[in-house]
């Protein structure tokens, strides 16, 4: 990929630049906990974006996206926003740095990626983090890593129309090989935990259902509202409760008659999921991957039956994982399609993959996609 980028860069600009890369991410456990003030548990992966960049002494950015075979040229003022959606990510990063007082000048760039699009591994965060990290270094801006993650998040909000949390950009910037990161979405405190399944005889594999059901955005808003309804009810007895993160199962039971059955189920899932993240962290500190797997299945059950954000295809893949003795499996991401993330003993891997492909294709008429992932380092300059 690096050679491909370099060849195109030389062809377009007849010079050589500096290489930067940022990864996509997985989230081992902790779904729909972020907007409830809870914990998420992501890690950077060995798939990401690579860009070659060189300041060009003008006030213009000249950019080429290899994967889309598309070229864009734009200025650095607010009114210069490019039309191409991919170019808006780079433009947005430049603008967000400028808003924070950093001076970005024109540059030439070519980039390519190997994060599968639409599989929930955050190719957009990888792109934002690559450019935030690179421009900070190339122009000597002295921006700290936390602010680089926030620049990526603000780019999504202000230039790409996605009101996302901080997890994706955070994982892309802060990733560390062989470690997952527990991020407290309320305080933004974080801690690294060792995660090296290969050394313990396991593989981490994503199975992509290759479906995305249209319910996602409206359903997301409804579930968020459910959580807020329950917090409002609990708050009457416990004014200290700001998020479901602050609530216990006992507090939830106190308001069972005051909230709808649906709202109660949603809150039950979130309160249990926040605890599961903490349990998985404890298990990893002991090298106990069996408990990690058990909690992953717990998350899938909760997302399917209580939060109701799974779908037939994902439940099917989860059932096959159970039948094959896979240690842990669950839907990853917001739901309604996308991937399952699976923790598989190395000696069960081939049989699981073969069965999943055969049975899924027979049932749904198309193959799933398979991605093996390794936990990797975050944004950096490439030698």
C-alpha positions as YAML, in Angstrom:
chain: A
units: angstrom
residues:
- id: 1
  name: UNK
  ca: [0.00, 0.00, 0.00]
- id: 2
  name: UNK
  ca: [2.86, 2.37, 0.86]
- id: 3
  name: UNK
  ca: [4.47, 1.80, -2.57]
- id: 4
  name: UNK
  ca: [1.17, 2.42, -4.32]
- id: 5
  name: UNK
  ca: [0.77, 5.73, -2.46]
- id: 6
  name: UNK
  ca: [4.36, 6.75, -3.18]
- id: 7
  name: UNK
  ca: [4.11, 5.95, -6.91]
- id: 8
  name: UNK
  ca: [0.98, 8.07, -7.27]
- id: 9
  name: UNK
  ca: [2.48, 10.90, -5.21]
- id: 10
  name: UNK
  ca: [5.56, 11.04, -7.44]
- id: 11
  name: UNK
  ca: [3.43, 10.86, -10.58]
- id: 12
  name: UNK
  ca: [1.22, 13.78, -9.46]
- id: 13
  name: UNK
  ca: [3.70, 16.00, -7.65]
- id: 14
  name: UNK
  ca: [7.19, 14.92, -8.89]
- id: 15
  name: UNK
  ca: [8.58, 14.93, -5.35]
- id: 16
  name: UNK
  ca: [8.64, 12.89, -2.13]
- id: 17
  name: UNK
  ca: [6.74, 13.55, 1.08]
- id: 18
  name: UNK
  ca: [6.52, 12.09, 4.59]
- id: 19
  name: UNK
  ca: [4.39, 9.01, 5.36]
- id: 20
  name: UNK
  ca: [1.85, 8.85, 8.18]
- id: 21
  name: UNK
  ca: [-0.59, 6.16, 9.21]
- id: 22
  name: UNK
  ca: [-3.53, 5.71, 11.58]
- id: 23
  name: UNK
  ca: [-5.51, 2.55, 12.35]
- id: 24
  name: UNK
  ca: [-9.15, 1.60, 12.40]
- id: 25
  name: UNK
  ca: [-10.48, 0.07, 15.58]
- id: 26
  name: UNK
  ca: [-12.53, -2.71, 17.15]
- id: 27
  name: UNK
  ca: [-14.48, -2.45, 20.39]
- id: 28
  name: UNK
  ca: [-14.21, -5.67, 22.39]
- id: 29
  name: UNK
  ca: [-17.14, -4.88, 24.68]
- id: 30
  name: UNK
  ca: [-19.19, -1.86, 25.76]
- id: 31
  name: UNK
  ca: [-21.87, -0.98, 23.17]
- id: 32
  name: UNK
  ca: [-24.40, 1.84, 23.65]
- id: 33
  name: UNK
  ca: [-22.61, 2.70, 26.91]
- id: 34
  name: UNK
  ca: [-20.89, 5.87, 25.63]
- id: 35
  name: UNK
  ca: [-23.92, 8.19, 25.67]
- id: 36
  name: UNK
  ca: [-24.88, 6.73, 29.05]
- id: 37
  name: UNK
  ca: [-21.65, 7.96, 30.67]
- id: 38
  name: UNK
  ca: [-20.22, 4.44, 30.83]
- id: 39
  name: UNK
  ca: [-17.08, 2.69, 29.62]
- id: 40
  name: UNK
  ca: [-15.99, 1.48, 26.18]
- id: 41
  name: UNK
  ca: [-13.11, -0.91, 25.53]
- id: 42
  name: UNK
  ca: [-11.60, -0.35, 22.08]
- id: 43
  name: UNK
  ca: [-8.27, -1.22, 20.51]
- id: 44
  name: UNK
  ca: [-6.50, -0.05, 17.36]
- id: 45
  name: UNK
  ca: [-6.13, -2.70, 14.65]
- id: 46
  name: UNK
  ca: [-3.63, -3.64, 11.95]
- id: 47
  name: UNK
  ca: [-5.77, -2.06, 9.22]
- id: 48
  name: UNK
  ca: [-5.81, 1.66, 8.59]
- id: 49
  name: UNK
  ca: [-4.95, 4.59, 6.36]
- id: 50
  name: UNK
  ca: [-1.57, 5.55, 4.92]
- id: 51
  name: UNK
  ca: [-0.93, 9.05, 3.57]
- id: 52
  name: UNK
  ca: [2.08, 10.72, 1.97]
- id: 53
  name: UNK
  ca: [2.11, 14.46, 2.64]
- id: 54
  name: UNK
  ca: [4.32, 17.42, 1.78]
- id: 55
  name: UNK
  ca: [3.75, 21.16, 2.35]
- id: 56
  name: UNK
  ca: [3.59, 22.88, -1.04]
- id: 57
  name: UNK
  ca: [4.17, 26.54, -0.11]
- id: 58
  name: UNK
  ca: [0.68, 27.66, -1.25]
- id: 59
  name: UNK
  ca: [-2.65, 28.14, 0.49]
- id: 60
  name: UNK
  ca: [-4.18, 25.18, -1.38]
- id: 61
  name: UNK
  ca: [-4.51, 21.48, -0.57]
- id: 62
  name: UNK
  ca: [-4.11, 19.08, -3.50]
- id: 63
  name: UNK
  ca: [-5.33, 15.61, -2.53]
- id: 64
  name: UNK
  ca: [-5.76, 12.28, -4.28]
- id: 65
  name: UNK
  ca: [-7.75, 9.30, -2.90]
- id: 66
  name: UNK
  ca: [-6.32, 6.12, -4.44]
- id: 67
  name: UNK
  ca: [-9.20, 3.84, -3.40]
- id: 68
  name: UNK
  ca: [-11.74, 6.14, -5.06]
- id: 69
  name: UNK
  ca: [-9.45, 7.22, -7.92]
- id: 70
  name: UNK
  ca: [-10.51, 10.81, -7.23]
- id: 71
  name: UNK
  ca: [-8.65, 14.14, -7.04]
- id: 72
  name: UNK
  ca: [-9.68, 17.29, -5.14]
- id: 73
  name: UNK
  ca: [-8.17, 20.73, -4.74]
- id: 74
  name: UNK
  ca: [-9.39, 23.23, -2.15]
- id: 75
  name: UNK
  ca: [-8.41, 26.26, -0.11]
- id: 76
  name: UNK
  ca: [-8.24, 26.46, 3.67]
- id: 77
  name: UNK
  ca: [-11.00, 29.02, 4.42]
- id: 78
  name: UNK
  ca: [-14.49, 28.03, 5.55]
- id: 79
  name: UNK
  ca: [-16.02, 28.96, 2.19]
- id: 80
  name: UNK
  ca: [-13.55, 26.65, 0.36]
- id: 81
  name: UNK
  ca: [-15.23, 23.43, 1.54]
- id: 82
  name: UNK
  ca: [-14.92, 20.74, -1.16]
- id: 83
  name: UNK
  ca: [-17.96, 18.87, -2.50]
- id: 84
  name: UNK
  ca: [-16.49, 15.34, -2.40]
- id: 85
  name: UNK
  ca: [-17.38, 13.76, 0.94]
- id: 86
  name: UNK
  ca: [-13.95, 12.09, 1.32]
- id: 87
  name: UNK
  ca: [-12.19, 15.46, 0.85]
- id: 88
  name: UNK
  ca: [-14.37, 17.04, 3.55]
- id: 89
  name: UNK
  ca: [-12.65, 14.84, 6.14]
- id: 90
  name: UNK
  ca: [-9.25, 16.35, 5.27]
- id: 91
  name: UNK
  ca: [-10.69, 19.86, 4.92]
- id: 92
  name: UNK
  ca: [-12.51, 19.50, 8.27]
- id: 93
  name: UNK
  ca: [-9.30, 18.51, 10.06]
- id: 94
  name: UNK
  ca: [-7.54, 21.60, 8.61]
- id: 95
  name: UNK
  ca: [-10.42, 23.85, 9.70]
- id: 96
  name: UNK
  ca: [-10.67, 22.38, 13.20]
- id: 97
  name: UNK
  ca: [-6.91, 22.90, 13.70]
- id: 98
  name: UNK
  ca: [-7.28, 26.52, 12.50]
- id: 99
  name: UNK
  ca: [-10.19, 27.11, 14.93]
- id: 100
  name: UNK
  ca: [-7.85, 26.05, 17.74]
- id: 101
  name: UNK
  ca: [-5.24, 28.60, 16.67]
- id: 102
  name: UNK
  ca: [-2.96, 26.28, 14.68]
- id: 103
  name: UNK
  ca: [-1.67, 27.54, 11.33]
- id: 104
  name: UNK
  ca: [-2.08, 25.00, 8.55]
- id: 105
  name: UNK
  ca: [-0.66, 25.89, 5.13]
- id: 106
  name: UNK
  ca: [-1.21, 24.22, 1.75]
- id: 107
  name: UNK
  ca: [0.06, 20.70, 1.15]
- id: 108
  name: UNK
  ca: [0.02, 17.90, -1.40]
- id: 109
  name: UNK
  ca: [-1.17, 14.46, -0.38]
- id: 110
  name: UNK
  ca: [-2.09, 10.98, -1.60]
- id: 111
  name: UNK
  ca: [-3.74, 8.38, 0.65]
- id: 112
  name: UNK
  ca: [-5.07, 4.82, 0.59]
- id: 113
  name: UNK
  ca: [-6.57, 2.47, 3.18]
- id: 114
  name: UNK
  ca: [-7.29, -1.15, 3.95]
- id: 115
  name: UNK
  ca: [-9.99, -0.64, 6.61]
- id: 116
  name: UNK
  ca: [-13.05, -2.40, 5.16]
- id: 117
  name: UNK
  ca: [-15.73, 0.21, 4.48]
- id: 118
  name: UNK
  ca: [-19.08, -0.24, 6.22]
- id: 119
  name: UNK
  ca: [-17.83, -3.00, 8.53]
- id: 120
  name: UNK
  ca: [-17.81, -0.88, 11.69]
- id: 121
  name: UNK
  ca: [-14.03, -0.47, 12.01]
- id: 122
  name: UNK
  ca: [-14.03, 3.31, 11.63]
- id: 123
  name: UNK
  ca: [-12.26, 4.07, 8.39]
- id: 124
  name: UNK
  ca: [-13.33, 7.71, 8.79]
- id: 125
  name: UNK
  ca: [-11.63, 8.05, 12.19]
- id: 126
  name: UNK
  ca: [-8.48, 6.48, 10.72]
- id: 127
  name: UNK
  ca: [-8.49, 9.12, 7.96]
- id: 128
  name: UNK
  ca: [-9.06, 12.03, 10.37]
- id: 129
  name: UNK
  ca: [-6.41, 10.83, 12.80]
- id: 130
  name: UNK
  ca: [-3.83, 10.36, 10.04]
- id: 131
  name: UNK
  ca: [-4.17, 13.99, 8.93]
- id: 132
  name: UNK
  ca: [-4.56, 15.48, 12.43]
- id: 133
  name: UNK
  ca: [-1.37, 13.71, 13.56]
- id: 134
  name: UNK
  ca: [0.54, 14.54, 10.36]
- id: 135
  name: UNK
  ca: [-0.37, 18.24, 10.15]
- id: 136
  name: UNK
  ca: [0.41, 18.69, 13.84]
- id: 137
  name: UNK
  ca: [3.91, 17.31, 13.26]
- id: 138
  name: UNK
  ca: [4.61, 18.84, 9.82]
- id: 139
  name: UNK
  ca: [3.64, 22.36, 10.89]
- id: 140
  name: UNK
  ca: [5.07, 22.08, 14.44]
- id: 141
  name: UNK
  ca: [1.74, 22.92, 16.12]
- id: 142
  name: UNK
  ca: [2.33, 21.25, 19.50]
- id: 143
  name: UNK
  ca: [-1.23, 19.89, 19.85]
- id: 144
  name: UNK
  ca: [-1.59, 17.11, 22.45]
- id: 145
  name: UNK
  ca: [-2.99, 13.69, 21.55]
- id: 146
  name: UNK
  ca: [-6.32, 14.22, 23.30]
- id: 147
  name: UNK
  ca: [-6.92, 17.36, 21.28]
- id: 148
  name: UNK
  ca: [-6.00, 15.47, 18.08]
- id: 149
  name: UNK
  ca: [-8.78, 12.96, 18.84]
- id: 150
  name: UNK
  ca: [-11.21, 15.83, 19.50]
- id: 151
  name: UNK
  ca: [-10.23, 17.45, 16.19]
- id: 152
  name: UNK
  ca: [-11.30, 14.24, 14.44]
- id: 153
  name: UNK
  ca: [-14.56, 14.11, 16.39]
- id: 154
  name: UNK
  ca: [-15.33, 17.79, 15.63]
- id: 155
  name: UNK
  ca: [-14.63, 17.13, 11.94]
- id: 156
  name: UNK
  ca: [-17.38, 14.49, 11.96]
- id: 157
  name: UNK
  ca: [-19.79, 16.85, 13.75]
- id: 158
  name: UNK
  ca: [-19.14, 20.00, 11.75]
- id: 159
  name: UNK
  ca: [-18.16, 18.84, 8.26]
- id: 160
  name: UNK
  ca: [-19.50, 15.31, 7.79]
- id: 161
  name: UNK
  ca: [-22.87, 15.48, 9.60]
- id: 162
  name: UNK
  ca: [-22.21, 12.63, 12.06]
- id: 163
  name: UNK
  ca: [-22.81, 13.36, 15.74]
- id: 164
  name: UNK
  ca: [-20.40, 10.67, 17.00]
- id: 165
  name: UNK
  ca: [-18.79, 10.11, 20.38]
- id: 166
  name: UNK
  ca: [-15.02, 10.25, 20.95]
- id: 167
  name: UNK
  ca: [-14.27, 6.49, 21.01]
- id: 168
  name: UNK
  ca: [-13.26, 5.94, 17.37]
- id: 169
  name: UNK
  ca: [-10.83, 8.84, 17.11]
- id: 170
  name: UNK
  ca: [-9.51, 8.18, 20.62]
- id: 171
  name: UNK
  ca: [-8.66, 4.56, 19.77]
- id: 172
  name: UNK
  ca: [-7.06, 5.60, 16.47]
- id: 173
  name: UNK
  ca: [-4.77, 8.15, 18.16]
- id: 174
  name: UNK
  ca: [-4.04, 6.34, 21.46]
- id: 175
  name: UNK
  ca: [-3.85, 2.72, 20.24]
- id: 176
  name: UNK
  ca: [-1.05, 0.59, 21.64]
- id: 177
  name: UNK
  ca: [0.08, -2.78, 20.31]
- id: 178
  name: UNK
  ca: [-1.02, -5.66, 22.54]
- id: 179
  name: UNK
  ca: [-3.36, -3.50, 24.63]
- id: 180
  name: UNK
  ca: [-6.99, -2.45, 24.73]
- id: 181
  name: UNK
  ca: [-8.00, 0.90, 26.23]
- id: 182
  name: UNK
  ca: [-10.75, 1.31, 28.79]
- id: 183
  name: UNK
  ca: [-12.13, 4.78, 28.21]
- id: 184
  name: UNK
  ca: [-14.45, 6.37, 30.76]
- id: 185
  name: UNK
  ca: [-16.88, 8.28, 28.53]
- id: 186
  name: UNK
  ca: [-17.86, 10.60, 31.37]
- id: 187
  name: UNK
  ca: [-14.47, 11.72, 32.70]
- id: 188
  name: UNK
  ca: [-12.41, 10.76, 29.61]
- id: 189
  name: UNK
  ca: [-9.92, 9.01, 31.91]
- id: 190
  name: UNK
  ca: [-8.38, 5.95, 30.30]
- id: 191
  name: UNK
  ca: [-6.29, 2.93, 31.17]
- id: 192
  name: UNK
  ca: [-4.45, 0.33, 29.06]
- id: 193
  name: UNK
  ca: [-5.09, -3.38, 29.61]
- id: 194
  name: UNK
  ca: [-2.96, -6.22, 28.15]
- id: 195
  name: UNK
  ca: [-4.69, -8.04, 25.30]
- id: 196
  name: UNK
  ca: [-2.64, -10.50, 23.30]
- id: 197
  name: UNK
  ca: [-4.99, -13.35, 22.39]
- id: 198
  name: UNK
  ca: [-2.52, -14.91, 19.92]
- id: 199
  name: UNK
  ca: [0.01, -15.48, 22.70]
- id: 200
  name: UNK
  ca: [-2.73, -17.25, 24.68]
- id: 201
  name: UNK
  ca: [-3.72, -19.44, 21.72]
- id: 202
  name: UNK
  ca: [-6.71, -17.47, 20.45]
- id: 203
  name: UNK
  ca: [-7.56, -15.50, 17.31]
- id: 204
  name: UNK
  ca: [-9.71, -12.40, 17.03]
- id: 205
  name: UNK
  ca: [-11.87, -12.52, 13.92]
- id: 206
  name: UNK
  ca: [-14.69, -10.39, 12.56]
- id: 207
  name: UNK
  ca: [-17.44, -11.93, 10.47]
- id: 208
  name: UNK
  ca: [-19.19, -9.30, 8.38]
- id: 209
  name: UNK
  ca: [-22.85, -10.08, 7.68]
- id: 210
  name: UNK
  ca: [-22.65, -7.70, 4.67]
- id: 211
  name: UNK
  ca: [-26.06, -6.29, 5.58]
- id: 212
  name: UNK
  ca: [-27.11, -2.96, 7.00]
- id: 213
  name: UNK
  ca: [-30.75, -2.54, 7.93]
- id: 214
  name: UNK
  ca: [-32.28, 0.89, 7.50]
- id: 215
  name: UNK
  ca: [-33.59, 1.12, 11.07]
- id: 216
  name: UNK
  ca: [-30.28, 2.21, 12.50]
- id: 217
  name: UNK
  ca: [-30.54, 6.00, 12.97]
- id: 218
  name: UNK
  ca: [-34.18, 6.26, 14.10]
- id: 219
  name: UNK
  ca: [-33.77, 3.23, 16.37]
- id: 220
  name: UNK
  ca: [-30.61, 4.72, 17.88]
- id: 221
  name: UNK
  ca: [-32.46, 7.94, 18.80]
- id: 222
  name: UNK
  ca: [-35.36, 5.98, 20.33]
- id: 223
  name: UNK
  ca: [-33.04, 3.94, 22.51]
- id: 224
  name: UNK
  ca: [-31.17, 7.02, 23.63]
- id: 225
  name: UNK
  ca: [-34.53, 8.54, 24.63]
- id: 226
  name: UNK
  ca: [-35.43, 5.38, 26.58]
- id: 227
  name: UNK
  ca: [-32.23, 5.70, 28.60]
- id: 228
  name: UNK
  ca: [-32.94, 9.37, 29.34]
- id: 229
  name: UNK
  ca: [-36.52, 8.54, 30.42]
- id: 230
  name: UNK
  ca: [-35.25, 6.02, 32.97]
- id: 231
  name: UNK
  ca: [-32.57, 8.42, 34.29]
- id: 232
  name: UNK
  ca: [-35.28, 11.08, 34.80]
- id: 233
  name: UNK
  ca: [-37.41, 8.59, 36.79]
- id: 234
  name: UNK
  ca: [-34.48, 7.39, 38.95]
- id: 235
  name: UNK
  ca: [-33.37, 10.99, 39.56]
- id: 236
  name: UNK
  ca: [-36.57, 11.73, 41.50]
- id: 237
  name: UNK
  ca: [-35.40, 9.35, 44.26]
- id: 238
  name: UNK
  ca: [-31.65, 9.69, 43.62]
- id: 239
  name: UNK
  ca: [-30.81, 13.25, 42.52]
- id: 240
  name: UNK
  ca: [-27.11, 12.32, 42.20]
- id: 241
  name: UNK
  ca: [-27.82, 10.10, 39.16]
- id: 242
  name: UNK
  ca: [-26.79, 11.93, 35.96]
- id: 243
  name: UNK
  ca: [-26.44, 8.94, 33.60]
- id: 244
  name: UNK
  ca: [-27.37, 5.25, 33.67]
- id: 245
  name: UNK
  ca: [-23.68, 4.80, 34.55]
- id: 246
  name: UNK
  ca: [-24.59, 6.12, 38.03]
- id: 247
  name: UNK
  ca: [-27.58, 3.80, 38.47]
- id: 248
  name: UNK
  ca: [-27.72, 0.31, 40.00]
- id: 249
  name: UNK
  ca: [-30.07, -2.59, 39.26]
- id: 250
  name: UNK
  ca: [-31.79, -1.82, 42.60]
- id: 251
  name: UNK
  ca: [-32.45, 1.79, 41.56]
- id: 252
  name: UNK
  ca: [-33.87, 0.55, 38.27]
- id: 253
  name: UNK
  ca: [-36.22, -1.85, 40.09]
- id: 254
  name: UNK
  ca: [-37.52, 1.00, 42.26]
- id: 255
  name: UNK
  ca: [-38.94, 2.71, 39.16]
- id: 256
  name: UNK
  ca: [-40.17, -0.43, 37.34]
- id: 257
  name: UNK
  ca: [-43.82, 0.63, 37.67]
- id: 258
  name: UNK
  ca: [-43.09, 4.23, 36.60]
- id: 259
  name: UNK
  ca: [-41.41, 3.54, 33.25]
- id: 260
  name: UNK
  ca: [-42.54, 1.59, 30.21]
- id: 261
  name: UNK
  ca: [-41.56, -2.07, 29.87]
- id: 262
  name: UNK
  ca: [-39.50, -1.13, 26.82]
- id: 263
  name: UNK
  ca: [-37.60, 1.64, 28.62]
- id: 264
  name: UNK
  ca: [-36.96, -0.71, 31.55]
- id: 265
  name: UNK
  ca: [-35.44, -3.37, 29.23]
- id: 266
  name: UNK
  ca: [-33.19, -0.81, 27.53]
- id: 267
  name: UNK
  ca: [-31.86, 0.44, 30.87]
- id: 268
  name: UNK
  ca: [-31.39, -3.10, 32.19]
- id: 269
  name: UNK
  ca: [-29.12, -3.86, 29.22]
- id: 270
  name: UNK
  ca: [-27.02, -0.69, 29.67]
- id: 271
  name: UNK
  ca: [-26.52, -1.14, 33.43]
- id: 272
  name: UNK
  ca: [-25.45, -4.77, 32.88]
- id: 273
  name: UNK
  ca: [-23.19, -3.84, 29.95]
- id: 274
  name: UNK
  ca: [-21.31, -1.19, 31.93]
- id: 275
  name: UNK
  ca: [-20.57, -3.86, 34.56]
- id: 276
  name: UNK
  ca: [-19.51, -6.35, 31.87]
- id: 277
  name: UNK
  ca: [-16.81, -3.96, 30.65]
- id: 278
  name: UNK
  ca: [-15.36, -3.78, 34.17]
- id: 279
  name: UNK
  ca: [-15.56, -7.58, 34.54]
- id: 280
  name: UNK
  ca: [-13.69, -8.09, 31.24]
- id: 281
  name: UNK
  ca: [-10.94, -5.69, 32.36]
- id: 282
  name: UNK
  ca: [-10.51, -7.69, 35.60]
- id: 283
  name: UNK
  ca: [-10.43, -10.95, 33.61]
- id: 284
  name: UNK
  ca: [-7.76, -9.67, 31.22]
- id: 285
  name: UNK
  ca: [-5.50, -8.63, 34.08]
- id: 286
  name: UNK
  ca: [-5.56, -12.32, 35.10]
- id: 287
  name: UNK
  ca: [-5.19, -13.57, 31.49]
- id: 288
  name: UNK
  ca: [-8.63, -15.18, 31.79]
- id: 289
  name: UNK
  ca: [-9.90, -15.25, 28.20]
- id: 290
  name: UNK
  ca: [-12.71, -17.71, 29.01]
- id: 291
  name: UNK
  ca: [-14.46, -15.10, 31.19]
- id: 292
  name: UNK
  ca: [-13.90, -12.50, 28.47]
- id: 293
  name: UNK
  ca: [-15.69, -14.80, 26.02]
- id: 294
  name: UNK
  ca: [-18.57, -15.49, 28.41]
- id: 295
  name: UNK
  ca: [-19.15, -11.73, 28.85]
- id: 296
  name: UNK
  ca: [-19.11, -11.24, 25.05]
- id: 297
  name: UNK
  ca: [-21.96, -13.75, 24.74]
- id: 298
  name: UNK
  ca: [-23.75, -11.86, 27.53]
- id: 299
  name: UNK
  ca: [-23.45, -8.66, 25.52]
- id: 300
  name: UNK
  ca: [-24.86, -10.30, 22.42]
- id: 301
  name: UNK
  ca: [-27.83, -11.67, 24.33]
- id: 302
  name: UNK
  ca: [-28.48, -8.23, 25.85]
- id: 303
  name: UNK
  ca: [-28.20, -6.41, 22.53]
- id: 304
  name: UNK
  ca: [-30.48, -8.95, 20.85]
- id: 305
  name: UNK
  ca: [-33.19, -9.47, 23.50]
- id: 306
  name: UNK
  ca: [-33.13, -6.36, 25.74]
- id: 307
  name: UNK
  ca: [-31.80, -3.55, 23.57]
- id: 308
  name: UNK
  ca: [-33.17, -5.17, 20.39]
- id: 309
  name: UNK
  ca: [-30.49, -3.88, 18.03]
- id: 310
  name: UNK
  ca: [-29.37, -7.19, 16.55]
- id: 311
  name: UNK
  ca: [-30.92, -8.76, 13.45]
- id: 312
  name: UNK
  ca: [-31.55, -12.25, 12.07]
- id: 313
  name: UNK
  ca: [-28.19, -12.41, 10.28]
- id: 314
  name: UNK
  ca: [-26.13, -11.44, 13.35]
- id: 315
  name: UNK
  ca: [-28.07, -13.77, 15.67]
- id: 316
  name: UNK
  ca: [-27.45, -16.57, 13.16]
- id: 317
  name: UNK
  ca: [-23.68, -15.94, 13.18]
- id: 318
  name: UNK
  ca: [-23.71, -15.81, 16.98]
- id: 319
  name: UNK
  ca: [-25.56, -19.15, 17.18]
- id: 320
  name: UNK
  ca: [-23.02, -20.79, 14.84]
- id: 321
  name: UNK
  ca: [-20.19, -19.50, 17.04]
- id: 322
  name: UNK
  ca: [-21.83, -21.16, 20.06]
- id: 323
  name: UNK
  ca: [-22.31, -24.44, 18.16]
- id: 324
  name: UNK
  ca: [-18.63, -24.42, 17.17]
- id: 325
  name: UNK
  ca: [-17.41, -23.85, 20.73]
- id: 326
  name: UNK
  ca: [-16.12, -20.33, 19.98]
- id: 327
  name: UNK
  ca: [-14.98, -18.77, 23.26]
- id: 328
  name: UNK
  ca: [-16.78, -15.44, 22.76]
- id: 329
  name: UNK
  ca: [-18.97, -13.85, 20.09]
- id: 330
  name: UNK
  ca: [-21.19, -10.79, 19.85]
- id: 331
  name: UNK
  ca: [-22.52, -8.15, 17.50]
- id: 332
  name: UNK
  ca: [-20.01, -5.26, 17.31]
- id: 333
  name: UNK
  ca: [-21.13, -1.67, 16.91]
- id: 334
  name: UNK
  ca: [-24.55, -0.03, 16.91]
- id: 335
  name: UNK
  ca: [-26.35, -3.07, 15.50]
- id: 336
  name: UNK
  ca: [-28.88, -3.82, 12.73]
- id: 337
  name: UNK
  ca: [-26.10, -5.30, 10.58]
- id: 338
  name: UNK
  ca: [-22.34, -5.15, 10.32]
- id: 339
  name: UNK
  ca: [-20.04, -7.63, 12.04]
- id: 340
  name: UNK
  ca: [-19.83, -10.10, 14.85]
- id: 341
  name: UNK
  ca: [-16.53, -10.06, 16.75]
- id: 342
  name: UNK
  ca: [-15.34, -13.51, 17.75]
- id: 343
  name: UNK
  ca: [-12.67, -14.76, 20.15]
- id: 344
  name: UNK
  ca: [-11.76, -18.20, 18.81]
- id: 345
  name: UNK
  ca: [-9.31, -20.83, 20.07]
- id: 346
  name: UNK
  ca: [-6.75, -21.33, 17.31]
- id: 347
  name: UNK
  ca: [-7.57, -25.07, 17.01]
- id: 348
  name: UNK
  ca: [-11.28, -24.31, 16.42]
- id: 349
  name: UNK
  ca: [-10.73, -21.47, 13.96]
- id: 350
  name: UNK
  ca: [-10.77, -23.39, 10.64]
- id: 351
  name: UNK
  ca: [-13.87, -25.44, 11.48]
- id: 352
  name: UNK
  ca: [-15.73, -22.33, 12.71]
- id: 353
  name: UNK
  ca: [-14.94, -20.27, 9.62]
- id: 354
  name: UNK
  ca: [-15.86, -23.13, 7.26]
- id: 355
  name: UNK
  ca: [-19.19, -23.76, 9.00]
- id: 356
  name: UNK
  ca: [-20.04, -20.06, 9.27]
- id: 357
  name: UNK
  ca: [-19.44, -19.51, 5.55]
- id: 358
  name: UNK
  ca: [-21.33, -22.63, 4.45]
- id: 359
  name: UNK
  ca: [-24.37, -22.20, 6.72]
- id: 360
  name: UNK
  ca: [-24.67, -18.45, 6.32]
- id: 361
  name: UNK
  ca: [-24.48, -18.62, 2.51]
- id: 362
  name: UNK
  ca: [-27.09, -21.41, 2.45]
- id: 363
  name: UNK
  ca: [-29.45, -19.39, 4.67]
- id: 364
  name: UNK
  ca: [-29.03, -15.87, 3.27]
- id: 365
  name: UNK
  ca: [-27.84, -16.41, -0.30]
- id: 366
  name: UNK
  ca: [-24.53, -14.56, 0.04]
- id: 367
  name: UNK
  ca: [-21.25, -15.15, 1.85]
- id: 368
  name: UNK
  ca: [-20.18, -13.22, 4.93]
- id: 369
  name: UNK
  ca: [-16.77, -11.52, 4.83]
- id: 370
  name: UNK
  ca: [-13.92, -12.47, 7.13]
- id: 371
  name: UNK
  ca: [-11.40, -10.13, 8.75]
- id: 372
  name: UNK
  ca: [-8.65, -11.38, 11.06]
- id: 373
  name: UNK
  ca: [-7.48, -8.50, 13.24]
- id: 374
  name: UNK
  ca: [-4.42, -7.90, 15.39]
- id: 375
  name: UNK
  ca: [-4.28, -5.16, 18.02]
- id: 376
  name: UNK
  ca: [-1.85, -2.50, 16.87]
- id: 377
  name: UNK
  ca: [-0.31, 0.95, 17.51]
- id: 378
  name: UNK
  ca: [-2.11, 4.26, 16.98]
- id: 379
  name: UNK
  ca: [-1.35, 7.25, 14.73]
- id: 380
  name: UNK
  ca: [2.33, 7.65, 13.86]
- id: 381
  name: UNK
  ca: [4.89, 8.64, 11.27]
- id: 382
  name: UNK
  ca: [6.12, 5.78, 9.11]
- id: 383
  name: UNK
  ca: [9.82, 5.33, 8.48]
...
